[in-house]
Amino acid sequence: MTRPCIKRLNKLVKFSRKTTMIIIMVCAVLVTVATLVVLFLTPEQRIKGRIESLAHEYYEEYYYGKFTGSVPESNLESLMEKYSEHGFSEVPLRQLLFYDNGKHSDEADEIGHYCDINATSVRIIPDVPYGKTNYHVEYKYSCNF
């Protein structure tokens, strides 16, 4: 073999080794991340996180607009102030899953596997200044994890 061919062959071997090492390191990182997710993201954390997300979406995108739209502007603050003490009525998980023509009905089986969708509920409590995102939620879980 001629000298230039050997140099090209050496460069190709070095490039192949570097590429192989990079691929091995990326795979090791992906396996580590996947393992950590499986270990630390338990069904309880996943389901509770999903219920919390449903509660926030329900209030911000559905209930708040309907409630404020049905109350005269002059009475809104005093009415919200009244609800800020004890919150609105409890909303069962079933309602969070099936409001707005069954918007989240596809999740009922998975969540229902762990939680009683009739006994699990949330209570939304508005906070000053009573805007769409000014509230906190109390959760009442009836779940088996």
C-alpha positions as CSV (number, residue, x, y, z in Angstrom):
1,M,0.0,0.0,0.0
2,T,1.1,3.5,-0.7
3,R,1.7,6.0,2.0
4,P,-1.4,8.2,1.2
5,C,-3.7,5.2,1.4
6,I,-2.3,4.2,4.8
7,K,-2.9,7.7,6.1
8,R,-6.5,7.7,4.8
9,L,-7.1,4.3,6.3
10,N,-5.7,5.5,9.7
11,K,-8.0,8.6,9.6
12,L,-10.9,6.4,8.8
13,V,-10.1,4.0,11.7
14,K,-9.8,6.9,14.1
15,F,-13.1,8.4,12.9
16,S,-14.8,5.1,13.3
17,R,-13.5,4.6,16.8
18,K,-14.7,8.1,17.8
19,T,-18.1,7.6,16.3
20,T,-18.5,4.2,18.0
21,M,-17.5,5.7,21.4
22,I,-20.0,8.6,21.0
23,I,-22.8,6.1,20.1
24,I,-22.0,3.9,23.1
25,M,-22.0,7.0,25.4
26,V,-25.3,8.3,24.1
27,C,-26.9,4.8,24.5
28,A,-25.5,4.6,28.1
29,V,-27.0,8.0,29.0
30,L,-30.4,7.0,27.4
31,V,-30.5,3.7,29.4
32,T,-29.6,5.6,32.6
33,V,-32.3,8.2,32.1
34,A,-34.9,5.6,31.3
35,T,-34.0,3.5,34.3
36,L,-34.2,6.6,36.6
37,V,-37.6,7.6,35.2
38,V,-38.9,4.1,35.8
39,L,-37.5,4.0,39.3
40,F,-38.7,7.4,40.4
41,L,-41.9,8.0,38.4
42,T,-44.2,5.7,40.3
43,P,-47.8,5.2,39.3
44,E,-48.8,7.3,42.3
45,Q,-46.8,10.2,41.2
46,R,-47.9,9.9,37.6
47,I,-51.6,9.6,38.4
48,K,-51.6,12.4,41.1
49,G,-49.8,14.6,38.6
50,R,-52.4,13.9,36.0
51,I,-55.2,14.6,38.4
52,E,-53.6,17.9,39.3
53,S,-53.2,18.8,35.7
54,L,-56.9,18.0,35.0
55,A,-58.0,20.2,37.9
56,H,-56.0,23.2,36.7
57,E,-57.2,22.8,33.1
58,Y,-60.8,22.4,34.3
59,Y,-60.8,25.6,36.3
60,E,-58.7,27.8,34.0
61,E,-60.1,26.7,30.6
62,Y,-63.7,25.8,31.5
63,Y,-65.1,26.7,34.9
64,Y,-63.7,30.2,35.4
65,G,-65.1,31.5,32.2
66,K,-68.5,30.0,32.8
67,F,-68.6,31.2,36.4
68,T,-67.5,34.8,35.7
69,G,-69.7,35.0,32.6
70,S,-72.8,34.2,34.7
71,V,-72.2,36.8,37.4
72,P,-72.6,40.5,36.9
73,E,-69.2,42.4,37.0
74,S,-70.3,44.5,40.0
75,N,-71.0,41.3,42.1
76,L,-68.0,39.3,41.0
77,E,-65.4,40.3,43.5
78,S,-67.7,40.0,46.5
79,L,-68.9,36.6,45.3
80,M,-65.3,35.4,44.7
81,E,-64.4,36.7,48.2
82,K,-67.2,34.5,49.6
83,Y,-65.8,31.4,47.8
84,S,-62.2,32.2,48.9
85,E,-63.1,31.1,52.4
86,H,-64.3,27.6,51.7
87,G,-63.9,27.2,48.0
88,F,-66.3,26.0,45.3
89,S,-68.2,22.7,45.7
90,E,-66.1,19.6,45.4
91,V,-65.6,18.4,41.9
92,P,-65.4,14.6,41.5
93,L,-62.7,13.1,39.3
94,R,-65.5,11.8,37.1
95,Q,-66.4,15.4,36.2
96,L,-62.8,16.3,35.5
97,L,-62.6,13.4,33.1
98,F,-65.9,13.8,31.3
99,Y,-66.6,17.6,31.2
100,D,-66.8,19.3,27.9
101,N,-68.3,16.3,26.0
102,G,-65.9,13.8,27.5
103,K,-62.7,15.8,26.8
104,H,-60.5,13.4,28.8
105,S,-62.6,10.3,28.8
106,D,-59.8,8.3,27.2
107,E,-57.9,8.6,30.5
108,A,-60.7,7.2,32.6
109,D,-59.6,3.6,32.4
110,E,-55.9,4.3,33.4
111,I,-56.8,6.6,36.2
112,G,-59.7,4.5,37.3
113,H,-57.4,1.5,37.6
114,Y,-55.8,3.3,40.7
115,C,-58.5,5.7,41.9
116,D,-62.2,5.7,42.5
117,I,-63.4,8.3,40.0
118,N,-66.5,9.0,42.1
119,A,-64.8,9.3,45.5
120,T,-61.7,11.2,44.4
121,S,-62.4,14.9,44.2
122,V,-60.9,18.4,44.2
123,R,-62.0,21.6,45.7
124,I,-60.9,24.8,44.0
125,I,-60.4,27.9,46.1
126,P,-60.0,31.3,44.5
127,D,-57.3,33.6,45.7
128,V,-57.0,37.4,45.6
129,P,-57.0,39.1,43.0
130,Y,-59.4,36.4,41.7
131,G,-58.0,36.0,38.2
132,K,-58.0,33.0,36.0
133,T,-54.8,31.7,37.6
134,N,-55.3,32.9,41.1
135,Y,-56.5,29.9,43.0
136,H,-55.3,26.8,44.9
137,V,-56.6,23.3,44.9
138,E,-57.3,20.9,47.7
139,Y,-57.2,17.2,46.7
140,K,-59.1,14.4,48.2
141,Y,-57.7,11.1,46.9
142,S,-59.4,7.7,47.1
143,C,-56.8,5.7,45.4
144,N,-54.9,2.4,45.8
145,F,-51.3,2.5,44.7
